[in-house]
Amino acid sequence: MFERPWDLITVKPISHADITVGPSAWVQTHAAKIVPGGRVLDYACGSGRHSLWLAQQGFEVVAIDRDQTSLDQITSQQASIHTENIDLESASWSLDYLGTFDAVVVTNYLYRPFLKKLPTLLNSQGVLIYETFALGNEAFGKPSNPDFLLKPNELLGFSENMQILAFEDRFINEPKPACIQRICAVPLQSNHD
């Protein structure tokens, strides 16, 4: 019936949703600073790549995003992850009912009006792990709108009451060429190494 091997091949266009990327190396490196088994908030979790990885590492994960479909996919893969459907750009933003966290992880998301709120989500031993795109990224694709790109050293400015453990503002090649800025910080009174 099929004489040629290529008769069995179905070509399907690749969409963005088909491409899966593992957890960020930055998140993996700095997750070691989180209290073992600690409570972690994956803020604007998107597809949940960090939520899923953190849960596999034994953390209690709360994943928040505005996309219910993504949240449903996360819980279908890892039922232990608590999800919350929240518009993080809403004027009525409040996560007080969730309590505080041993870590807040944010990747590839920027909404400047609430940057200063992120440290308030941490408990006294908490760790903020943040990584997103920076100016210069417009040369490599999206995001290219300056509203969604950090200015030089901008993450340092919103974390004045934090002890900076690590900071980078640089170009990366992997997983794709991009200009990024990233920080790992803890509350000033923290006893982290």
C-alpha positions in Angstrom: 0.0 0.0 0.0 2.7 2.5 1.0 5.7 1.8 -1.2 7.7 4.9 -0.4 8.6 5.8 3.3 7.6 9.4 2.8 4.0 8.3 2.1 3.7 7.7 5.9 4.9 11.2 6.8 2.4 13.9 7.8 3.8 17.4 7.9 2.4 19.6 10.6 3.5 23.2 10.9 5.3 24.0 14.1 3.5 26.5 16.3 4.9 28.4 19.4 2.8 26.1 21.6 4.6 23.0 20.1 8.0 24.2 21.3 8.8 23.3 24.9 11.6 24.9 26.8 12.9 23.5 30.0 13.3 25.6 33.2 15.6 28.6 33.0 19.2 28.0 34.1 18.9 31.1 36.3 15.9 29.6 38.1 17.6 26.2 38.4 20.8 27.7 39.9 19.1 30.0 42.4 16.4 27.5 43.4 19.1 26.0 45.7 18.7 29.1 47.9 15.0 28.3 48.6 14.2 26.5 51.9 13.9 22.8 51.1 10.2 21.9 50.6 9.4 25.6 50.8 6.4 27.4 49.4 7.0 29.0 46.0 4.9 31.4 44.0 5.4 31.2 40.2 4.1 34.6 39.3 2.7 35.0 35.7 3.6 31.3 35.2 2.6 31.0 31.6 2.9 27.4 30.4 4.2 26.4 33.9 7.7 25.2 33.0 9.0 26.5 36.3 6.0 25.4 38.3 6.4 21.9 37.1 10.1 21.8 37.6 9.9 23.3 41.1 7.2 20.8 42.1 9.4 18.0 40.9 12.2 19.4 43.2 9.8 19.0 46.2 8.6 22.6 46.6 5.0 23.5 47.4 4.0 25.5 44.3 1.3 28.1 43.8 1.1 29.1 40.1 -0.8 32.3 39.1 -1.6 33.5 35.6 -4.5 35.0 33.7 -4.8 32.2 31.2 -7.0 29.5 32.7 -6.2 27.1 29.8 -2.5 27.1 30.8 -3.4 26.7 34.5 -5.6 23.7 33.6 -2.7 22.1 31.6 -0.4 22.6 34.6 -2.7 20.8 37.1 -3.3 18.0 34.6 0.4 17.4 34.6 1.0 17.9 38.3 -2.1 17.9 40.5 -0.1 19.1 43.6 0.3 22.5 42.1 -2.2 25.1 43.4 -3.3 27.4 40.6 -5.0 30.8 40.8 -6.5 32.6 37.8 -5.6 36.2 38.4 -5.2 39.2 36.1 -1.9 40.5 37.4 -2.4 43.9 35.7 -5.7 44.6 37.4 -6.0 47.6 39.6 -7.5 45.4 42.4 -4.4 43.2 42.5 -3.9 41.6 45.9 -2.5 38.3 46.8 -2.6 38.8 50.6 -5.0 35.9 51.0 -2.3 33.6 49.7 0.1 34.6 52.5 3.9 34.9 52.0 6.3 32.7 50.2 9.7 31.2 50.6 10.4 32.2 47.0 8.8 34.2 44.2 9.8 33.3 40.7 9.1 35.5 37.7 10.3 34.9 34.2 9.6 36.6 30.9 7.0 39.0 32.4 7.1 42.7 33.2 4.4 45.0 34.5 6.2 47.9 36.1 3.3 49.3 38.2 3.5 46.2 40.5 7.3 45.6 40.5 7.6 47.0 44.0 4.9 44.7 45.3 6.9 41.5 44.5 9.2 41.7 47.6 6.1 42.1 49.9 5.1 38.5 48.9 8.2 37.1 50.5 8.6 35.9 54.1 11.7 36.9 56.0 13.7 34.0 54.6 12.3 34.4 51.1 14.1 34.5 47.8 13.1 36.6 44.7 14.2 35.0 41.4 13.4 37.3 38.5 14.4 37.1 34.8 13.0 38.9 31.9 13.8 40.7 28.7 15.8 44.0 28.5 16.5 46.8 26.1 18.4 45.5 23.1 16.1 42.5 22.8 14.3 44.3 20.0 17.2 43.3 17.7 16.3 39.7 18.2 12.5 39.6 18.0 9.8 39.8 20.6 9.3 41.4 22.9 10.4 44.5 21.1 8.1 47.1 22.7 10.1 49.2 25.2 7.1 48.9 27.6 8.1 45.2 28.0 11.8 45.6 28.1 13.8 46.5 31.2 16.0 49.6 31.2 19.7 49.1 32.1 19.9 48.0 35.8 16.2 48.5 36.3 15.7 45.5 38.5 18.3 46.9 40.9 16.0 50.0 41.4 12.9 48.2 42.6 14.8 46.1 45.1 16.3 48.7 47.4 15.1 46.9 50.5 16.7 43.7 49.3 20.1 42.1 49.5 21.2 41.3 45.9 22.8 37.9 45.8 23.2 37.8 42.0 22.5 40.2 39.1 23.0 40.1 35.4 22.1 42.5 32.6 23.4 40.9 29.4 23.0 39.1 26.1 22.4 35.4 26.0 22.5 32.9 23.1 20.4 30.1 24.7 17.7 29.0 24.5 17.5 31.7 21.8 19.5 35.0 21.3 18.1 37.7 23.7 19.0 40.6 25.9 17.9 39.8 29.5 18.1 41.1 33.0 17.9 38.9 36.0 18.2 39.1 39.7 18.3 36.9 42.8 17.6 38.9 46.0 16.5 38.3 49.6 15.0 40.7 52.2 17.7 42.7 54.0 17.2 41.0 57.3 17.6 37.5 55.7 20.5 35.1 56.7 21.0 33.6 53.2 24.5 32.7 52.1 
